[in-house]
């Protein structure tokens, strides 16, 4: 039966160019993508795929790739059609074809694609209409925005969450990792195993409104100040449920603009054409034992989040963190180092650079330069800890991750805000964060040797 359908469609398509009307492209694309959900007969779906294949233009490839994900019974047929349209015979799966799409920026989707994308995502959650289609001033490719597997706010942000004192935090294990923050002598600890479930945190620390934007897929927790010039109130963020190159797209509750978590810039919506960027603040990953020893008066994120979640270690991303593979497609530089190696990155006005966390295993102190800025990094590979400071022309040394830090024969005190000499001279801390190598290389770039 299938070959009869194919033959009939082939005959039908050997017609004047007018047969490929825009309305027909929309109709056949909708059938290819949503046919299974709409209980369309398989032969009719195959006919739609074949019609798009014989039309032969690459502008339909984003819709066919979308169909591979949401109409899996036809994935083999769709992949064959994509190969014939593009000449690429190496891709087989939706993941493969998304990588091909990312690598072919010249492909422009057919105008019907936005409608198909909206209808598809609204089948999953009608609230996606808040973000899709992307605005005309969008700074990212709409065809590379993919569903992350949850609804809008399906990963619920924590806003002004309950916190407790260190002595009451008996649910924490000494060796477990926390995000540590100190602003204006106000110290806070946010356990990674709680943040794994929430990924966004809106809080006020030391009088400064902040958002801790944690992309588990990227292994990156970034602390942003949410006060912006020209805004009456600090921004408050949530998780859109959408991804771009395996990076979460967060959104601000005031305008529903989508923001790139890795850059702190709006990429779609009312704010996309404004030249704004969230200020990054220093953030540390370290063990609860180490953070509490340095900050005995720290406040700690409570298990009383208001949500029923399994906050035990290893949930919900234990398997992903232990795997060398990505969950969602993103082109990555795997030649320089493994794509999920942890790196610590710092961005300055003069440039950006990242260093492998493993490098701190043999060199607990790294003296380096970013552009014209001399920096010193102090780290511990075991606890995934790294802090960066301006060093002027000094060269620092430290024999072990817990030994004294010295330069020119003087011991310097390490604080969250600065390095402090015996005479009281201060070298300011620089904002930086840990991430998987694939995310840093995709969104920022350069790595240290």
Secondary structure, DSSP 8 states (H G I E B T S, - for coil): -HHHHHHHHHHHHSS-GGGS-HHHHHHHHHHHHHTTTTT--HHHHHHHHHHHHHH--GGGHHHHHHHHHH-GGGHHHHHHHHHHHH---S--SHHHHHHHHHT-TT----TTHHHHHHHHHHHH-GGGGGT-S--TT-SS-GGGEEE-SS-TTSS--EES--EEEGGG-TTS-TTSEEEEEEETTEEEEEEHHHHTTT-EEEEEETTEEEEEEEETTTTEEEEEE---TT-SS---EEEEEEEETTEEEEEETTT--EEETTTTEEEESTTTTS----EEE--EEEEHHHHHHH-TT-EEE-S--SS----STTTTTHHHHT-SS-SS-----TTTS-TT-EEEEEEETTEEEEEEGGGGGT-SEEEEEETTEEEEEEEETTTTEEEEEE-TT---B-SSTTS-EEETTEEEEE-SSEEE-TT--EEEEE-EEEEEHHHHHHHT-----
